[in-house]
Amino acid sequence: MASLQASNLVLSSSSKQIHAAISVPKLPSIRLSVPKVPATKVLSEQLNTREGFINTIPVEKNVTRTTLVQESSSLSRATVQLYALLEAVADRVEMHINIGEQRENWNTLLLNSINMITLTAATMAGVTATGGAGVSILGLKLASTVLFSAATGMLVMMNKIQPSQLVEEQRNATRLFKQLQSQIQTLLAVGSPSKDDVKDAMEKVLALDKAYPLPLLGVMLEKFPKSLEPAVWWPKNQSPKTNKSQETKHFNRKVENNGWTEELETEMREIVEVIKRKDSEDYERLGNKVLKINKVLAKSGPLLTGIAALGSAFMGSSHGPWAAIVAAVAGALASAVNTFEHGCQVGMVFEMYRNNAGFFKLVQESIESNLDENDEEKRENGELLEMKVALQLGRSLSQLRDLAKKSSYSRVEGSPIDEFASKLF
C-alpha cells in the first residue's frame, strides 16, 4: 500500500509538471511588411548602375517569347531534315558498296565460267579434228555445239551489261555520296542550317541517284553511246553561294568586293580555257577511242563463239576435219577476246574517262557560274574559289597563277600550251 501511494504521488506530480510546461500564454500577432519585388528590367537596370557597375547585366529589348520559339522551331526543323538526309545518304553509301561488290563478283565469275565453257568446247572440237576414220564423234559434236551456244548467249548478256563498268559506276557513286555526307556533317557542325541548305542537299541526292542508278532494267546507263558524254552528278542551274565565314585573306592580294579582283577574274578565265583546250578535250578523245575498242570487242566475242557453234554442228566425215578446225580456232579466239575485254576491264576504263571528263566539266561550270554573276557579293568568295580550284587540280596557288600566265602568253603568241591544268590525273 505504501508503494502504491508513492507511485500515485509521482504520477500526479509529473502530470502537474507537464501541464505547466504546455500551458503557454498567447503571443500577440505581428504583421510583417514584405517589399514588392521590382520588375526584371528595373532590377537589372538597378544592378547595372549600383556601386559603380555599369552594363554588367545585358538587357534584351524587343524580344518576345513567341519570336524565340518560332526561330528555334524553324532552325530545329531544318536541322532535323538535314539529319534525315544524312541517314538517307549513309544508307545509299552502304547500298552502292554492297552492289558494287556483287557486280564485281559477276565480272569475275562470268569471265571464268565463259572461258572454261569456251575452252572445253574448243578442246572437244580439236579432239574430233584429230580422230581417225570410224571414230564416233556424235557425243563430242553435240556437247561442243551446246557449250558454244551457251557461251554465245552468256557473252551477249555480259557484253550488254558490262559488269566492270557497273562496278566503276558504284565506286564513283560511293565516293560522291561519301563526299556529300561529309558536306552535310560539316554544315551541321559549323553553321546554322536553313531551308535553302536542305533544298540544296536534297537536289544533290536526287542528282546522284539519277547519275548512278542502281537497277539494271529500264534505267541502266547506256554502255555503248555514240560518243563519250561527260558524267553529270550535280544539280543543274546552281547559283554560286557566298559564305562569309570561310573568307580567307592573303598578304599580297587586295581583299575587296568579296575577294574578287580584275587579276583574279582574268586568272580564272585562263584556267577555264586551259581545261577546255587540254584536259577535257584529251579525256574525251581517249574515251572515244576506248569506246570504239569496246564496241569491236563486244561484237567480236559472240560472233566468234557463234561461228564455233556452227562449225561444231557440221563436224562429221562428210565435211572432213575443216569444220572441227574452224570450231576449235574460233573458240580459242573467242576466249582470248573475252579475256582481253573483261579481264582488262575495258568498260571500266571507259567509265573512268567519262567521270574524269565530268569532273573537269564541274570545275569549269563552277568557275563560269561565278564569272557570269555580275554582282560580286552574290558570288562565292574569290580567294576561297581560287584555293578550291587549285586543290582540285593538284596545284598550289603560285602554280595555278603561273599556269594562267602561260595560257595568256600562248594565246598572244598563237601557240598551243604544252601543259595540262590537272596534275592529279
BELFENJO-V872009 format. One line per field, one symbol per residue. ss: DSSP state (H for helix, E for strand, L for the rest). phi: phi as a letter, one per 20 degrees, with the letter a starting at -180 (. if undefined). burial: # if it has 9 or more other C-alpha atoms within 8 Angstrom, else .. Layout:
ss: ???
phi: ???
burial: ???
This chain:
ss: LHHHHHHHHHHHHHHHHHHHHHLLLLLLLLLLLLLLLLLHHHHHHHHHHHHHLLLLLLLLLLLLHHHHHHHHHHHHHHHHHHHHHHHHHHHHHHHHHHHHHHHHHHHHHHHHHHHHHHHHHHHHHHHHHHLLLLLLLHHHHHHHHHHHHHHHHHHHHHHHHLHHHHHHHHHHHHHHHHHHHHHHHHHHHHLLLLHHHHHHHHHHHHHHHHHLLLLLLLLLLLLLLLLLLLLLLLLLLLLLLLLHHHLLLLLLLLLLLLLLLHHHHHHHHHHHHHHHHHHHHHHHHHHHHHHHHHHHHHHHHHHHHHHHHHHHHLLELLLELHHHHHHHHHHHHHHHHHHHHHHLLHHHHHHHHHHHHHHHHHHHHHHHHHHHLLLHHHLLLHHHHHHHHHHHLLLLHHHHHHHHHHHHHHHHHLLLLLLLLLLLL
phi: .ffffffffffffffffffffeedffeffdedeeffffffffffffffdelnedlecfdedldeffffffffffffffffffffffffffffgffffffffffffgfffffffffffffffffffffffefefnffdfffffffffffffffffffffffelgfffffffffffffffffffffffffeedefcfffffffffffffffffcfefeendfffecffbfdgfcccffleefdebffdfdcdfecfeblmndcffffffffffffffffdffffffffffffffffffffefgffffffffffffefrffdmeffffffffffffffffffffefelfffffffffffffffffffffffffffffeffeffgfffffffffffemcefffffffffffffffffndffdcefedeb
burial: ..........................................###.###...#..............#......#..##.##..##..##.##..##.###.##.##..##..##.##########.##..........##########.######.#..##############.###.##..#####....##...#..#####.##..###......#.......#.##.#......#.#....#.......#..####..##.##########.####.##.###.##..##.##.#################..#.###############.######..####################.#####..#..#.##########.###.###.#..##.######.##........###...
